[in-house]
């Protein structure tokens, strides 16, 4: 039996604000095997990014506070580790590509120097020439043209897509075992999005790393992920293999997200839109958090009062819904 590279158990995170408490993540559990890619999807505010930032010790404390759970990386719980201990893991064993490269790359330091710093931090005995050689190699690997020249340029001299690829190069510099990408294609056009996804695939192949892709775009996840987690209001609504989630979704929220994706196979005069807005995380409604926007549960008493647990709905697929059978029928009616 394969031992997961990463196991997250009942992770809960809150932010203690002056006038309210925001429960951003509520009892999230999942696992990730070596070489596997996991997609975490959901609307803004669903808790996707907070989940992984908490694992890496990157949420601000205070006001952030991890109130429960474990995050086992190769059997070691990351949550109680000191900042110094986590620093030796970040960038070496686990790397992250953040959403906006312009806030991650230092604008007054050349890209090559920033690559060299990532290498030197975990390999201080290597020579500067070796670091430069590896940096140029990485830029070439992620598809940046003229890597020797680009190595000596500043971030503002790169295009948006090139900056994102430079961030991927930095993340894979030390051949990590886990690569996390947080909304890596936001604000990029479709062509550049495709290039970034291919770069992430190449990074996974080059390093052999497992990976987590955080996004609101289920279409993007379908191109790269093996499994997917659908989050809403800090909880997991559905999880399973990517093919199962796309072919037979069992939670109304997943179905709604899929119905919102434009399709060239189906001619529609109007895209489906999920009614309402995600809940205020300081005042999440009782019962199923999705019920005020749900086309299946609506005003049913079970949905208003009882929070559904994640239950098996197929081989390796689970959904947190009181009416998964009705959801499956609704999915077929919607053509998702």
C-alpha positions in Angstrom: 0.0 0.0 0.0 1.4 3.4 -1.0 2.0 5.9 1.8 0.8 9.4 0.9 3.4 12.1 0.5 1.1 14.6 2.1 -1.8 13.9 4.5 -4.0 16.7 5.8 -6.4 15.7 8.6 -9.2 17.9 9.9 -7.5 21.2 9.3 -9.3 24.2 10.7 -8.1 27.8 10.4 -9.7 31.0 11.7 -8.8 34.7 11.6 -9.5 36.6 14.9 -10.5 40.0 13.7 -11.2 42.9 16.1 -15.0 42.7 15.5 -15.5 39.2 14.2 -14.1 35.7 13.8 -13.7 34.3 10.3 -13.6 30.5 10.1 -11.8 30.2 6.8 -11.1 26.5 6.8 -13.3 23.9 8.6 -12.2 20.3 9.0 -10.5 19.8 5.7 -8.9 16.4 5.0 -7.2 15.1 2.0 -4.1 13.1 0.9 -1.6 13.4 -2.0 0.6 10.6 -3.4 4.0 10.9 -4.9 3.8 12.0 -8.5 0.1 12.8 -8.3 -1.5 16.2 -9.2 -4.4 17.4 -7.1 -6.7 20.2 -8.1 -8.4 22.4 -5.5 -11.2 24.4 -7.0 -13.9 26.8 -5.8 -15.0 30.4 -5.9 -13.0 33.2 -4.3 -13.2 32.9 -0.5 -13.8 29.1 -0.5 -10.6 28.5 1.6 -8.4 27.0 -1.1 -5.3 29.3 -0.7 -5.6 29.5 3.1 -5.5 25.7 3.3 -2.1 25.4 1.6 -0.7 28.6 3.2 -1.5 27.1 6.6 0.3 23.9 5.8 3.4 25.9 4.9 3.2 28.2 7.9 2.5 31.3 5.8 -0.7 32.7 7.3 -0.1 35.8 9.4 -0.2 35.0 13.1 -2.1 36.9 14.5 -4.8 37.3 13.3 -4.5 33.8 11.7 -4.7 30.8 14.0 -4.7 27.1 13.2 -7.3 25.7 15.6 -7.0 22.0 14.8 -5.7 19.2 12.6 -2.5 17.8 11.2 -0.5 18.1 8.0 1.8 15.2 7.6 4.5 15.5 5.0 6.5 12.3 4.7 5.1 11.4 8.1 6.2 14.7 9.8 3.5 17.1 11.1 4.3 20.5 9.6 1.9 22.5 11.7 3.8 22.6 15.0 7.2 23.3 13.4 9.1 26.5 14.1 9.6 29.1 11.4 13.3 28.1 11.1 12.4 24.4 10.6 9.8 25.3 8.0 12.2 27.6 6.2 14.5 24.5 5.6 11.5 22.7 4.0 10.1 25.5 1.9 11.9 25.8 -1.4 13.7 22.5 -0.9 11.1 19.9 -0.2 8.0 21.9 -0.9 7.8 24.9 -3.4 5.0 27.3 -4.2 4.2 29.4 -7.3 2.2 32.3 -6.1 -0.7 34.0 -8.0 1.0 37.3 -8.9 4.7 37.0 -9.9 5.2 40.8 -9.6 4.5 40.6 -5.9 6.8 37.6 -5.5 9.8 38.7 -7.7 11.8 41.6 -6.3 11.6 44.4 -8.9 15.1 45.7 -8.1 17.0 42.4 -8.3 17.8 40.7 -11.6 15.8 37.5 -12.2 19.1 35.4 -12.3 20.2 36.7 -8.9 16.8 35.7 -7.5 17.2 32.2 -9.0 20.7 32.0 -7.6 19.5 33.0 -4.1 16.9 30.1 -4.2 19.7 27.7 -5.1 22.2 29.1 -2.7 19.8 29.1 0.3 19.6 25.3 0.2 23.0 24.6 -1.5 25.4 27.1 0.0 28.5 25.0 -0.7 27.9 25.1 -4.5 29.9 27.6 -6.5 28.4 30.8 -8.0 29.2 29.5 -11.5 27.2 26.3 -10.8 24.3 28.3 -9.5 24.4 30.4 -12.7 24.6 27.4 -14.9 21.6 25.8 -13.1 19.7 29.1 -13.3 20.2 29.4 -17.1 19.2 25.8 -17.5 16.0 26.4 -15.5 15.0 29.4 -17.6 15.6 27.4 -20.7 13.6 24.5 -19.3 10.5 26.6 -18.7 10.6 28.0 -22.2 12.1 31.5 -21.7 13.9 32.5 -25.0 17.5 33.5 -24.8 18.0 32.3 -21.2 21.6 33.6 -21.0 20.5 37.1 -21.7 17.2 36.9 -19.7 19.2 35.7 -16.7 20.6 39.2 -16.3 17.3 41.1 -16.8 15.0 42.6 -14.2 11.4 41.4 -13.8 9.9 44.4 -15.5 11.8 43.4 -18.7 9.8 40.1 -18.8 6.3 39.8 -20.1 3.5 38.5 -17.7 3.8 35.0 -19.0 7.6 35.0 -18.8 7.4 36.2 -15.2 5.1 33.4 -14.3 7.4 30.9 -16.0 10.4 32.4 -14.1 8.5 31.8 -10.8 7.9 28.2 -11.9 11.7 27.9 -12.6 12.5 29.2 -9.2 10.0 26.8 -7.6 11.6 23.8 -9.3 15.2 24.9 -8.7 15.9 22.5 -5.9 13.8 19.6 -7.3 11.1 19.7 -4.6 8.9 16.7 -3.8 5.8 18.8 -3.8 5.0 21.8 -6.1 2.1 24.0 -5.3 0.7 26.5 -7.8 -1.9 29.1 -6.6 -4.0 30.5 -9.5 -0.9 30.4 -11.8 -2.8 31.6 -14.9 -4.9 34.5 -13.5 -4.9 37.6 -15.7 -3.1 35.8 -18.6 -4.6 35.4 -22.0 -5.7 32.0 -23.2 -2.5 31.3 -25.3 -0.2 32.2 -22.4 -2.4 30.2 -20.0 -1.8 27.1 -22.2 2.0 27.8 -22.2 2.0 28.1 -18.4 0.1 24.8 -18.0 2.6 23.0 -20.3 5.4 24.5 -18.2 3.8 23.1 -15.0 3.6 19.7 -16.7 7.2 19.9 -17.7 8.2 20.9 -14.2 6.4 17.9 -12.8 8.2 15.6 -15.3 11.6 17.1 -14.6 11.4 17.0 -10.8 9.1 14.0 -10.4 7.2 16.1 -7.9 3.6 15.7 -6.7 1.7 18.9 -7.3 -1.3 20.9 -6.1 -3.1 23.3 -8.4 -5.3 25.9 -6.8 -7.8 27.5 -9.2 -11.4 28.6 -9.7 -11.3 27.1 -13.2 -12.5 23.5 -13.5 -11.6 23.6 -17.2 -8.0 24.3 -16.3 -7.9 21.5 -13.7 -9.1 19.0 -16.3 -5.9 19.5 -18.3 -3.5 18.6 -15.6 -5.0 17.1 -12.4 -5.5 13.4 -11.5 -7.9 14.1 -8.7 -9.9 17.2 -7.7 -11.3 18.7 -4.5 -14.2 21.1 -4.7 -14.3 23.6 -1.8 -17.0 26.0 -0.7 -17.2 28.1 2.5 -14.0 26.5 3.9 -15.3 22.9 3.5 -14.9 20.1 0.9 -18.1 19.7 -1.0 -16.9 16.9 -3.3 -13.7 15.0 -4.2 -12.7 12.3 -6.6 -10.8 11.4 -9.7 -11.0 14.0 -12.4 -12.8 11.8 -14.9 -15.5 10.9 -12.3 -16.1 14.5 -11.2 -16.5 15.6 -14.8 -18.6 12.6 -16.0 -20.8 12.1 -12.9 -20.7 15.0 -10.4 -22.8 14.4 -7.3 -22.9 17.7 -5.5 -25.0 20.6 -6.7 -22.1 23.1 -6.3 -19.8 21.0 -8.5 -22.6 20.6 -11.1 -23.2 24.4 -11.1 -19.5 25.1 -11.6 -19.4 22.6 -14.5 -22.6 24.1 -16.0 -20.9 27.5 -16.0 -18.1 26.4 -18.3 -18.6 27.3 -22.0 -18.6 24.2 -24.2 -18.1 23.8 -27.9 -19.9 20.5 -27.8 -23.2 22.0 -26.5 -24.9 24.9 -28.1 -26.3 27.2 -25.4 -28.0 30.6 -25.7 -27.1 31.4 -22.1 -24.5 30.1 -19.7 -25.7 28.9 -16.3 -25.0 31.2 -13.5 -25.0 30.2 -9.8 -27.5 32.5 -8.0 -26.5 34.6 -5.1 -23.1 35.1 -3.6 -20.7 33.0 -1.5 -21.5 33.4 2.2 -19.8 35.9 4.6 -17.3 33.6 6.3 -18.0 35.3 9.6 -21.7 34.4 9.3 -21.9 31.1 7.4 -25.6 29.8 7.5 -26.4 26.7 9.5 -26.7 23.4 7.8 -25.2 23.0 4.4 -23.4 26.3 3.6 -24.5 26.0 -0.1 -28.2 25.6 0.6 -29.2 29.3 0.0 -27.9 29.0 -3.5 -28.7 25.4 -4.2 -31.2 24.3 -6.9 -31.7 20.9 -5.3 -31.9 21.5 -1.5 -33.3 25.0 -1.5 -35.5 25.4 1.6 -35.6 21.8 2.7 -35.2 21.4 6.5 -32.4 18.9 6.3 -30.3 21.4 4.2 -31.1 24.3 6.6 -30.3 22.5 9.8 -27.9 19.5 9.2 -24.4 19.9 7.8 -23.9 16.9 5.5 -20.8 14.8 5.9 -18.6 13.6 3.0 -20.0 10.2 2.0 -19.0 7.7 -0.6 -20.9 8.1 -3.8 -18.7 5.9 -6.0 -15.3 4.3 -6.2 -13.0 6.9 -4.7 -15.6 9.7 -5.0 -17.2 11.5 -2.0 -19.8 14.3 -1.8 -21.2 16.3 1.1 -24.9 16.5 0.1 -28.1 15.1 1.6 -29.6 14.5 -1.9 -26.8 13.2 -4.1 -29.2 11.0 -6.2 -31.3 14.0 -7.0 -28.2 16.0 -7.8 -27.1 13.3 -10.3 -30.5 13.5 -12.1 -30.2 17.3 -12.2 -26.7 17.0 -13.6 -28.0 14.8 -16.5 -30.8 17.3 -17.2 -28.2 20.1 -17.4 -26.0 18.1 -19.6 -23.0 18.2 -17.3 
